[in-house]
Amino acid sequence: MGELSESLYPWQEAARSAKPFRSPWVRGKNNPYTAELAAIAHGLGCLPEIRYRVIVILMSNRSAAQAIGNPRQQSGQGHIREIYDAVQKLRGNGNKVNIIWLSSNSELNIQKTAKMSARHATEPYITPQKGVAKAKTIILSRTRADLRSERKLPEGVGRHSRKVDSALPGKHTLLLYDQLSWKEASVLVQLRTGMTRLNGYLYQIRAAPTDECPCRRAKETVEHFLFRCVKWTAHRTEMLQCTKILRGNLSFYLGGKSPSDDAKWTPNMQAVHATIRFAMATGRLDTQYWSQIARISPTYSY
């Protein structure tokens, strides 16, 4: 089912004001898709009055996530409408709401615990268990400690980002992006995630006929584009001047932490800005450039 996570955990207030929730699961009438939509709608409706927070909805049902992101004529329109109304109200108070779909192989511990509890509760002749009362401060401190220990990317998610930056997720990303314009941030996020307008990625998502670099010497990956493509040798002068011993180090040039960096590591913003200027000068990651290409190029499927 979908889970909600929110900063500072105002759940005790929500619990006092929430109405009893009847499970939407009725065998033969509903399925995991509609059950997850109903659970998310109910969870958003139970949130207390909060302002300027970031609320993240973690979903395990891909169809439900797609329906929320692009509602058309799918079933569960009533629940989707409730979700949109709740999100609109939250955003009106300055909050941000993000939806993340997690595949089965990147399942979080909280999801596994919820599934085990749900299976146990639905077994025949099971008496509902009553938890032992605990102090609010103890519950909050333990929850925060657990979240800090689990503050890492799920397994199987962000393979390229892990390669670039072993410190993810971390506060250093604020330092990286807060000083950038929208266009500069767009370039940097492409290079750090690997989801770029380079042929290596476009071919992977069937948006290009080949993964070969225009120089015709290798696959057009982020590393090849930044350090090896002969078409852009003249543009790399500023990047090469940033260091003599870390040339070709993807982490160094993209503001990431490599395994060899110590605990006092901080991003080298001079190298990051030089890399962004290099990428923008080539035009390979420019949105306007590729929108023009898209008008004259077909979408490839194989």
C-alpha positions in Angstrom: 0.0 0.0 0.0 1.0 3.6 -0.2 2.9 5.1 2.7 3.2 8.8 3.7 6.3 10.3 5.2 6.5 13.9 6.4 8.9 16.0 8.3 8.5 16.4 12.1 5.9 13.7 12.2 2.6 15.5 13.4 0.8 12.1 13.4 -0.5 12.3 17.0 -2.6 15.4 16.0 -3.9 13.5 12.9 -4.8 10.4 14.9 -7.0 12.5 17.2 -8.9 14.1 14.4 -9.1 11.2 12.0 -12.3 9.2 11.4 -12.2 5.4 11.6 -10.9 4.0 8.3 -12.6 1.0 6.8 -10.4 -1.0 4.5 -11.4 -0.6 0.9 -10.5 -4.2 0.3 -13.6 -6.4 -0.4 -12.8 -9.6 -2.1 -14.3 -9.7 -5.6 -15.1 -6.0 -5.7 -11.7 -4.3 -5.3 -8.0 -5.0 -6.0 -4.6 -3.6 -4.8 -4.9 -0.7 -7.3 -8.2 0.7 -5.9 -7.1 -0.2 -2.3 -3.9 1.8 -2.6 -5.8 4.8 -4.1 -8.3 4.7 -1.2 -5.5 4.4 1.4 -3.6 7.4 0.0 -6.8 9.5 -0.2 -7.6 8.6 3.4 -4.0 9.3 4.6 -3.8 12.7 3.0 -7.2 13.6 4.5 -5.9 12.7 7.9 -3.0 15.1 7.9 -3.4 18.0 10.3 -3.0 21.7 9.3 0.7 21.9 8.3 2.6 24.5 6.4 5.8 24.6 4.3 6.6 20.9 4.6 7.7 18.3 2.0 5.3 15.3 2.0 6.4 12.2 0.1 3.9 9.4 -0.9 5.6 6.0 -1.4 3.6 3.7 -3.6 4.1 0.0 -4.5 1.4 -0.2 -7.1 2.6 1.2 -10.4 -0.8 1.5 -12.0 -2.1 3.6 -9.2 0.9 5.9 -9.4 0.4 6.3 -13.1 -3.3 7.0 -12.7 -2.6 9.8 -10.1 0.1 11.3 -12.4 -2.1 11.1 -15.5 -5.8 10.6 -14.7 -7.9 9.8 -17.7 -10.7 7.1 -17.7 -9.2 4.7 -15.2 -11.2 3.2 -12.4 -11.0 4.8 -9.0 -11.8 8.3 -10.2 -13.5 9.1 -7.0 -10.4 8.3 -4.9 -8.2 10.2 -7.4 -10.4 13.2 -7.1 -10.1 13.1 -3.3 -6.3 12.8 -3.7 -6.2 15.9 -6.0 -8.4 17.9 -3.6 -6.2 17.0 -0.6 -3.0 17.8 -2.5 -4.4 21.2 -3.7 -5.3 22.1 -0.2 -1.8 21.1 1.1 -0.1 23.1 -1.7 -2.3 26.1 -0.9 -0.6 26.1 2.6 2.9 26.1 1.0 3.5 22.4 1.2 5.2 20.2 -1.5 3.7 16.8 -2.3 5.8 14.2 -4.2 4.8 10.7 -5.3 7.4 8.0 -5.7 6.8 4.5 -7.0 9.0 1.8 -5.6 9.4 -1.4 -7.5 9.2 -4.7 -5.6 13.0 -5.1 -5.6 13.5 -1.8 -3.9 10.9 -2.3 -1.2 11.6 -0.4 2.1 11.6 -1.9 5.5 8.4 -0.1 6.4 6.6 -1.7 3.5 7.7 -5.1 4.5 6.6 -4.6 8.0 3.2 -3.3 6.9 2.6 -6.3 4.6 3.6 -8.8 7.3 1.2 -7.1 9.8 -1.6 -7.0 7.2 -1.2 -10.8 6.5 -1.1 -11.6 10.2 -4.3 -9.5 10.9 -6.3 -11.3 8.2 -5.5 -14.8 9.3 -8.5 -16.8 10.7 -9.3 -16.5 14.5 -6.7 -13.8 15.0 -7.5 -11.4 17.9 -6.4 -7.8 17.4 -3.4 -7.0 19.4 -3.3 -3.9 21.6 0.1 -2.2 21.8 1.7 -1.1 25.0 1.4 2.7 25.6 4.6 4.6 25.1 5.6 8.2 25.7 5.3 10.5 22.7 8.9 11.7 23.0 10.2 8.1 23.0 8.3 7.2 19.9 9.4 10.3 18.0 13.1 9.9 19.0 13.1 6.2 18.0 11.4 7.0 14.7 13.8 9.7 13.9 16.8 7.4 14.7 15.4 4.7 12.5 14.9 7.1 9.6 18.5 8.4 10.0 19.9 4.9 9.9 17.8 4.2 6.8 18.6 7.5 5.0 20.0 6.0 1.9 18.8 5.3 -1.7 16.8 2.0 -2.0 18.6 -0.9 -3.5 18.4 -0.9 -7.3 17.5 2.8 -7.5 19.9 5.4 -9.0 22.7 3.2 -10.1 24.4 6.0 -12.0 23.8 8.5 -9.1 25.4 6.1 -6.7 28.5 5.8 -8.9 28.8 9.6 -9.1 28.0 10.4 -5.4 28.4 7.9 -2.6 27.2 10.5 -0.1 23.6 10.5 -1.5 21.2 11.5 -0.1 22.9 14.4 1.7 22.7 18.1 2.4 25.5 18.8 0.1 23.0 18.7 -2.8 21.6 22.0 -1.6 25.1 23.5 -2.0 25.2 22.1 -5.5 21.9 23.4 -6.8 20.9 26.5 -4.8 23.5 28.6 -6.5 22.5 27.6 -10.0 20.0 29.0 -12.5 17.2 26.7 -13.8 19.1 26.0 -17.0 22.4 25.2 -15.1 20.5 22.9 -12.7 18.9 21.1 -15.6 22.3 20.3 -17.1 23.8 19.2 -13.8 20.9 16.9 -12.9 21.2 15.2 -16.3 24.8 14.5 -15.7 24.4 13.3 -12.1 21.5 11.0 -12.8 22.6 9.7 -16.2 19.2 10.5 -17.7 20.6 12.8 -20.4 20.0 13.7 -24.0 23.1 11.8 -25.0 22.7 8.8 -27.3 23.7 6.3 -24.7 20.6 7.0 -22.7 18.3 7.9 -25.6 18.9 4.5 -27.2 18.2 2.8 -23.9 14.7 4.4 -23.8 14.2 3.8 -27.5 14.4 7.5 -28.5 17.5 7.2 -30.7 18.5 4.6 -33.4 21.9 4.1 -31.9 23.9 4.6 -28.7 27.0 5.7 -30.7 28.6 9.1 -30.1 28.6 11.5 -33.0 32.4 11.1 -33.0 31.8 7.5 -34.0 34.4 6.2 -31.6 32.4 4.9 -28.6 29.1 4.7 -26.9 28.0 8.2 -25.9 27.9 8.0 -22.1 28.3 10.8 -19.6 32.0 9.8 -19.0 32.7 9.7 -22.8 31.0 13.1 -23.3 32.8 14.8 -20.5 36.3 13.4 -20.8 37.0 11.6 -24.1 34.9 12.7 -27.1 37.3 14.4 -29.5 34.5 16.7 -30.8 34.7 18.7 -27.6 38.4 18.8 -26.8 38.7 22.5 -27.3 35.9 23.1 -24.8 37.6 21.2 -21.9 40.3 23.7 -21.2 38.6 25.2 -18.1 37.7 21.7 -16.8 41.3 20.5 -17.1 42.6 23.6 -15.2 40.6 22.7 -12.1 42.9 19.7 -11.2 45.9 17.8 -12.4 45.4 14.6 -10.4 41.7 14.1 -10.6 41.2 14.5 -14.4 38.6 12.0 -15.6 37.1 11.6 -12.1 33.3 11.8 -12.6 32.6 12.4 -8.9 35.0 15.3 -8.7 33.6 17.2 -11.7 29.9 16.6 -10.8 30.1 17.5 -7.1 29.9 13.9 -5.8 31.8 12.0 -3.1 34.0 9.2 -4.3 34.9 6.2 -2.1 38.4 7.5 -1.7 37.3 10.9 -0.2 37.6 11.3 3.5 35.0 12.5 6.1 35.9 16.2 5.6 35.0 16.1 1.9 33.0 18.9 0.3 32.1 19.4 -3.3 34.5 21.4 -5.5 32.2 24.0 -6.8 34.8 25.5 -9.2 35.0 22.1 -11.0 31.2 21.7 -10.9 30.6 25.2 -12.5 33.4 24.5 -15.1 31.7 21.2 -16.0 28.3 22.9 -16.4 29.8 25.6 -18.6 31.4 22.9 -20.7 28.2 21.0 -21.2 26.2 24.1 -22.0 28.9 25.2 -24.6 28.5 22.0 -26.5 24.8 22.3 -26.7 24.3 18.5 -26.4 22.1 18.7 -23.3 20.2 21.8 -24.4 16.4 21.4 -24.4 15.8 23.8 -27.3 18.4 21.9 -29.4 16.7 18.6 -28.9 13.2 19.9 -29.4 14.3 21.0 -32.9 15.8 17.5 -33.5 12.5 15.9 -32.4 10.5 17.7 -35.0 12.4 16.1 -37.8 13.3 12.7 -36.2 11.0 9.7 -35.8 10.6 7.8 -32.5 12.3 4.5 -32.8 10.9 1.2 -31.5 12.4 -2.2 -31.7 
